[in-house]
Amino acid sequence: MTKIGLLSDTHGYLHPRIFDFFAKCDQVWHAGDIGNEEVLLALEAFKPVKAVSGNIDSSRIRTLVPERQLFTVEGVKVFMIHIGGYPGRYAKGVKDELLRHRPQLFICGHSHITKVMHDPALNVLHINPGAAGRYGIHKKITFVRFDINASRIENLEIMEIDRDSLPTVTDQPSG
């Protein structure tokens, strides 16, 4: 069994509860819009990381992580990209990639909306962990953890934190 911590759209901010929530995870996956190198380094110092770059990420972040990842964990093929859409409304080119690679798990971010949906037409589970950062349209900071166990995705949990409970900041994240 492999325990996964999944987040996206940190935009240069890591909520301290991420580390408690992901404490028993074996890997952390970041579905883009990391925001700055410090976020990536902090996650890598904590756990092994698989990440993709997002549309706000700098050229430096883009040299450190790819735009898309295709990998297998415990027999589950995973496709991860930042802007991916969701079943029935995939972003341009994503459905073609899903048909070509046939993953069992499709991970994306970008929308700042937490979604877990099965696409029966493509036989793929879609997970968007929402947004873990301070900036954006979301009212709640969210991140997800789940287990991959002998080709099964199990025990999915979502952490929600009211964004209004965060201290006010006046600076914008660096990109």
C-alpha positions in Angstrom: 0.0 0.0 0.0 1.2 3.5 -0.9 -0.3 6.5 0.9 -0.6 9.7 -1.2 -0.9 13.3 -0.2 -2.3 15.4 -3.0 -2.5 19.2 -3.3 -2.6 21.9 -5.9 -2.6 25.6 -6.4 -0.4 26.5 -3.4 0.6 29.8 -5.1 3.7 30.1 -2.9 1.9 29.2 0.4 2.0 25.9 2.4 -0.5 25.8 5.3 1.2 24.2 8.3 -1.6 21.6 8.7 -0.5 20.1 5.4 2.4 18.5 7.2 0.3 16.9 9.9 -2.4 15.7 7.4 0.3 14.2 5.2 2.5 12.9 8.0 1.8 9.2 7.3 1.9 9.6 3.5 4.6 7.9 1.5 4.5 10.5 -1.3 3.2 14.0 -2.0 1.8 14.9 -5.4 1.4 18.6 -6.4 -0.8 19.2 -9.4 0.7 22.6 -10.4 0.7 26.3 -9.6 3.4 25.7 -7.0 4.2 29.4 -6.8 7.8 29.4 -5.8 10.8 27.1 -5.4 10.6 27.3 -1.5 7.3 25.4 -1.6 8.8 22.7 -3.8 11.9 22.5 -1.6 9.8 22.3 1.6 7.7 19.5 0.2 10.8 17.6 -1.1 12.4 17.9 2.4 9.3 16.4 3.9 8.4 13.5 1.5 9.2 12.2 -2.0 7.4 14.5 -4.5 5.8 14.1 -7.9 4.8 17.5 -9.3 3.8 19.3 -12.5 4.1 22.9 -13.3 1.1 25.2 -13.6 0.2 28.3 -15.5 1.5 30.7 -12.8 4.8 28.9 -12.3 8.0 30.6 -13.2 10.5 29.4 -15.8 12.6 28.2 -12.8 9.8 25.9 -11.5 9.3 24.7 -15.1 12.9 23.6 -15.2 12.4 21.6 -12.0 9.1 19.9 -12.8 7.5 18.9 -16.1 4.2 20.1 -17.4 2.7 16.6 -17.3 3.6 13.3 -15.7 2.6 9.8 -16.5 3.7 7.2 -13.9 2.5 4.0 -12.2 2.1 3.4 -8.4 1.0 -0.1 -7.1 -0.2 -1.0 -10.6 -2.3 2.2 -11.0 -1.3 4.2 -14.0 -1.6 8.0 -13.2 -1.7 10.9 -15.5 -1.2 14.4 -13.9 -1.4 17.8 -15.5 -2.3 21.2 -14.1 -5.1 22.3 -16.5 -7.1 19.2 -17.2 -10.8 19.9 -16.8 -13.0 17.1 -15.6 -15.2 14.3 -17.1 -17.4 15.7 -19.7 -15.4 18.9 -19.9 -11.8 18.1 -20.4 -9.4 20.8 -21.4 -8.1 20.9 -25.0 -6.1 17.8 -25.8 -6.6 16.1 -22.4 -9.2 13.6 -23.6 -6.8 12.6 -26.4 -4.0 12.0 -23.8 -6.4 10.0 -21.6 -7.4 7.8 -24.6 -3.7 7.4 -25.6 -2.3 6.5 -22.1 -5.4 4.9 -20.5 -4.6 5.8 -16.9 -6.8 4.6 -14.1 -6.2 7.9 -12.2 -6.3 11.4 -13.7 -5.1 14.2 -11.4 -5.3 17.9 -12.2 -5.7 21.3 -10.4 -6.2 24.8 -11.7 -10.0 25.3 -11.0 -9.6 25.7 -7.2 -12.6 23.4 -7.0 -12.3 20.0 -5.2 -13.7 17.3 -7.4 -13.6 13.5 -7.3 -15.4 12.0 -10.2 -15.4 8.7 -12.1 -15.6 8.9 -15.9 -17.3 5.7 -17.0 -16.6 6.4 -20.7 -12.8 6.4 -20.1 -12.8 4.2 -17.0 -10.7 6.8 -15.1 -11.0 8.3 -11.7 -10.6 12.1 -11.7 -9.3 13.9 -8.6 -8.8 17.7 -8.4 -7.7 18.5 -4.8 -8.9 22.1 -5.0 -6.6 24.9 -3.8 -4.2 24.7 -0.9 -3.0 28.3 -1.1 -4.3 31.7 0.0 -5.0 33.2 -3.4 -7.9 32.6 -5.8 -11.6 32.2 -5.9 -11.8 29.4 -3.3 -13.2 30.0 0.2 -11.7 26.9 1.7 -8.2 25.6 1.5 -8.3 22.0 0.5 -6.0 19.0 0.1 -6.5 15.3 -0.2 -5.0 12.0 0.9 -5.7 8.5 -0.2 -4.2 5.0 -0.4 -3.3 3.0 -3.5 -3.6 -0.6 -2.5 -3.0 -3.4 -5.0 -4.5 -1.4 -7.9 -7.3 0.0 -5.8 -7.8 3.7 -4.7 -9.1 3.7 -1.2 -9.6 5.7 2.0 -9.9 9.1 0.2 -10.1 12.0 2.7 -10.3 15.7 2.1 -9.0 18.4 4.5 -10.9 21.7 4.5 -9.7 24.9 6.2 -11.6 28.2 6.1 -9.5 30.6 4.2 -10.9 33.5 6.2 -9.2 32.0 9.3 -5.7 32.8 7.8 -3.8 35.9 8.8 -4.2 38.8 6.3 -1.3 39.4 4.0 -0.8 42.2 1.6 1.9 40.8 -0.7 1.2 38.7 -3.8 2.9 35.4 -4.4 6.0 35.4 -6.5 5.7 33.4 -9.7 
